[in-house]
Amino acid sequence: MRRLAFLLVLAALPASAKDTPLVIYLENQASRMLVEVVIFPVADTGEVIDDVLMARHEPIAGNSTVALDTRLTRCGPIRVWARFADGEEVAATTDLCRNNRLIVTD
């Protein structure tokens, strides 16, 4: 079984204007297509909140980057879940106050 890495690359998130939704850049460096990406908020306790901030059900080709708009207007922790076309799933938690770029690799 191939081992996957779901890496978070630190990138400075520019200060957002009030009420401007934050954008996450997802870079699919894998050779496989992603078919689903879902983003959830994370509570201060570290628990994932069952409230979908963004869901993308359109394919994201390997070796491509997409911008994912969220409903968030201020930064904070999020959980990102993604599924490849072959059914394999990956997930990672990150803080949008520190980075807004996610990289998926094989």
Backbone torsions as a table, in degrees:
resi	resn	phi	psi	omega
1	MET	NA	135.0	179.2
2	ARG	-74.9	138.9	179.4
3	ARG	-93.1	135.3	-178.5
4	LEU	-106.7	147.9	172.5
5	ALA	-119.5	131.5	175.3
6	PHE	-113.1	99.4	-170.9
7	LEU	-98.3	146.3	173.9
8	LEU	-111.2	122.8	179.1
9	VAL	-101.8	125.7	179.5
10	LEU	-69.7	129.2	176.9
11	ALA	-143.9	139.7	-179.8
12	ALA	-65.7	131.3	177.3
13	LEU	-97.4	115.6	-178.2
14	PRO	-63.4	151.6	178.3
15	ALA	-60.0	131.6	-177.9
16	SER	-95.5	147.9	173.3
17	ALA	-68.8	150.1	-179.4
18	LYS	-57.0	135.6	178.2
19	ASP	68.3	14.8	174.5
20	THR	-94.2	120.4	-178.8
21	PRO	-60.6	141.3	177.8
22	LEU	-76.3	149.6	179.8
23	VAL	-116.7	137.0	175.6
24	ILE	-111.4	134.2	177.4
25	TYR	-100.5	117.5	179.5
26	LEU	-106.0	118.9	-179.8
27	GLU	-107.4	112.2	179.4
28	ASN	-90.8	93.2	178.7
29	GLN	-86.4	-0.7	178.6
30	ALA	-72.5	159.9	176.6
31	SER	-81.0	-10.9	-177.4
32	ARG	-101.9	157.1	179.1
33	MET	-82.2	136.9	169.3
34	LEU	-87.2	137.9	-179.1
35	VAL	-112.9	-11.6	-179.1
36	GLU	-156.8	137.8	175.4
37	VAL	-137.2	131.5	178.9
38	VAL	-132.0	137.3	-179.5
39	ILE	-119.3	131.0	179.9
40	PHE	-121.3	150.1	172.1
41	PRO	-77.3	159.4	177.9
42	VAL	-123.5	131.7	179.7
43	ALA	-71.8	165.6	177.1
44	ASP	-58.3	-24.9	179.6
45	THR	-78.0	-8.8	-177.7
46	GLY	93.8	-2.7	-179.5
47	GLU	-82.2	136.9	178.0
48	VAL	-72.9	131.2	178.9
49	ILE	-92.1	130.2	-177.4
50	ASP	-78.8	70.3	180.0
51	ASP	-145.6	101.9	-174.7
52	VAL	-67.0	120.7	176.7
53	LEU	-84.2	-30.8	-177.8
54	MET	-163.8	137.9	174.5
55	ALA	-135.5	132.7	176.7
56	ARG	-122.8	121.6	-179.4
57	HIS	-111.4	12.7	177.1
58	GLU	-95.9	144.3	-178.1
59	PRO	-60.8	144.8	172.7
60	ILE	-120.9	109.4	-175.9
61	ALA	-62.9	153.4	173.4
62	GLY	-61.3	151.4	179.3
63	ASN	57.8	43.0	176.2
64	SER	-141.2	163.0	179.7
65	THR	-126.0	138.0	176.6
66	VAL	-129.6	153.3	174.3
67	ALA	-97.4	128.2	-179.6
68	LEU	-110.8	115.4	177.3
69	ASP	-80.7	141.7	177.7
70	THR	-117.8	172.6	174.7
71	ARG	-87.1	-1.4	-176.1
72	LEU	-76.0	137.3	174.6
73	THR	-112.7	-0.3	172.8
74	ARG	-145.0	154.2	-173.6
75	CYS	-75.3	164.9	179.9
76	GLY	167.1	-179.7	-178.2
77	PRO	-74.1	143.9	177.0
78	ILE	-137.9	159.4	173.0
79	ARG	-116.2	126.7	179.8
80	VAL	-112.1	127.4	178.5
81	TRP	-119.7	136.5	179.8
82	ALA	-139.9	151.4	178.7
83	ARG	-128.5	135.0	175.7
84	PHE	-82.9	163.4	179.8
85	ALA	-59.9	-28.2	179.8
86	ASP	-83.5	3.3	176.4
87	GLY	96.8	-13.0	179.7
88	GLU	-68.7	140.5	-176.8
89	GLU	-116.9	148.7	174.6
90	VAL	-135.7	154.5	178.6
91	ALA	-151.2	152.8	177.6
92	ALA	-155.1	153.2	175.2
93	THR	-111.7	137.9	178.7
94	THR	-145.3	170.1	179.1
95	ASP	-117.4	116.9	-178.7
96	LEU	-66.2	-12.8	175.4
97	CYS	-72.8	-21.3	-178.2
98	ARG	-108.9	-27.7	-179.9
99	ASN	-156.9	157.0	178.3
100	ASN	-137.4	21.6	179.4
101	ARG	-124.0	126.7	177.1
102	LEU	-115.4	138.3	179.4
103	ILE	-122.7	127.0	176.7
104	VAL	-106.7	130.2	179.8
105	THR	-130.7	163.3	173.1
106	ASP	-74.8	NA	NA
